[in-house]
Amino acid sequence: MDNDKEKQEKIIELIPDIRKYFSFNSIKAVGEPHRIKRPWLSIIKQITKLKYNISAKDHRIKIGDKVERTILYRIIPLSDDK
């Protein structure tokens, strides 16, 4: 998604609707998107946390002679036993 500007813009365009339907106190990208490096990613992660547990792990991939660093996300549905 870092390279897909169209998808990023579509997510940012949803901010007015997100403000209507979600409490955005915990979603800083909705309240102050200009202060967040990747507001679209923050929005996705915070809304996803409502129904899923998300864990992140640092990951490195070797491409030719270059090592690329990325993050792997593991998304697991929350239990209904609350």
Beta strands, then each sheet from edge to edge (+ up, - down):
strand 1: 52-63
strand 2: 66-77
sheet 1: 1+ 2-
end
